[in-house]
Amino acid sequence: MQIYTLKQAVKEVISQNEAVNYRPIRFIEKTEKGEAKNLSVVIASYLLSPENKKEIFKFLEKYQGCPIFIEEFIAMYSFDLPVDIVKEAIQRTKEIQEVRFFYYHNKKDI
């Protein structure tokens, strides 16, 4: 699926996470399921939250690398967000991928 807008990315994050039995409740509420009028501001605030970063790694561990995060779509498409937001998304995506690799590698060894 090609993602063209931030709204589409938000909806895709929700959809893919629900498909692996993870419902990102806080993300859904903050973004109003992608319908927030100031979605780019909401996402920027959400992404820069230190609490959000802690949650990412908590859920990666709980679901063994399966959840996807808005940072990954921002890293790919940027959606005309401010440069500092895109840079943070890229850095977090690198960290997310490292954790995913750990779980993928350990599943293969089992």
C-alpha positions in Angstrom: 0.0 0.0 0.0 1.4 3.4 -1.0 1.0 6.0 1.7 0.5 9.6 0.5 -0.7 11.5 3.5 -0.1 11.6 7.2 -3.7 10.7 7.8 -3.3 7.5 5.7 -0.1 6.6 7.7 -2.0 7.0 11.0 -4.8 4.8 9.8 -2.3 2.2 8.5 -0.5 2.2 11.9 -3.8 1.5 13.6 -4.8 -1.1 11.1 -1.5 -3.1 11.1 -1.2 -3.0 14.9 -4.8 -4.2 15.4 -4.0 -7.1 12.9 -1.4 -8.4 15.4 -3.8 -7.9 18.4 -2.2 -4.7 19.6 -4.6 -1.8 19.9 -2.6 1.5 20.2 -5.2 3.2 22.4 -3.3 6.3 23.3 -2.2 6.8 19.7 -5.8 6.4 18.5 -7.1 8.9 21.1 -4.4 11.5 20.4 -4.8 11.4 16.6 -8.6 10.9 16.7 -8.1 7.9 14.5 -6.3 10.1 12.0 -9.1 12.7 11.9 -7.5 15.3 14.2 -7.8 18.7 12.5 -4.2 19.6 13.5 -2.8 16.1 12.8 0.7 17.2 12.0 0.9 19.2 15.3 -0.5 16.3 17.2 1.9 13.8 15.6 4.9 16.2 16.2 4.0 16.5 19.9 3.4 12.8 20.2 6.7 11.9 18.6 8.7 14.3 20.7 7.2 13.0 23.9 9.8 11.1 26.1 6.9 9.0 27.4 6.1 7.9 23.8 9.7 6.7 23.3 9.5 4.6 26.4 6.1 3.1 25.3 7.6 2.1 21.9 10.2 -0.1 23.4 7.8 -1.5 26.0 5.4 -2.6 23.3 8.2 -3.9 21.1 9.2 -6.2 23.9 5.7 -7.2 24.8 4.8 -8.0 21.2 8.2 -9.3 20.3 8.9 -6.7 17.6 5.5 -6.8 15.9 3.9 -3.3 16.4 4.6 -0.6 13.8 4.9 3.0 14.7 4.2 6.3 13.0 7.9 7.1 13.2 8.6 4.5 10.6 6.2 6.1 8.1 7.6 9.6 8.8 11.1 8.3 8.3 10.0 7.1 4.8 7.7 9.8 3.6 8.4 12.9 5.9 4.9 14.3 5.1 6.4 17.9 5.0 6.9 17.7 8.8 9.6 19.9 10.3 13.1 18.7 9.8 13.7 18.0 13.6 10.6 15.8 13.6 11.8 13.8 10.6 15.3 13.5 12.1 13.8 12.2 15.3 11.6 9.7 13.4 14.6 8.5 11.5 16.6 7.9 14.6 13.8 6.1 16.4 13.2 4.0 13.3 16.8 2.9 13.5 16.4 1.9 17.1 13.1 0.1 16.4 14.7 -1.9 13.6 17.5 -2.9 15.9 15.0 -4.3 18.4 13.1 -6.0 15.7 16.2 -7.6 14.4 16.9 -9.0 17.9 13.5 -10.6 18.1 13.6 -11.9 14.5 17.1 -13.3 15.0 16.1 -15.0 18.3 12.9 -16.5 16.8 15.0 -18.1 14.0 17.3 -19.7 16.6 14.5 -21.4 18.5 
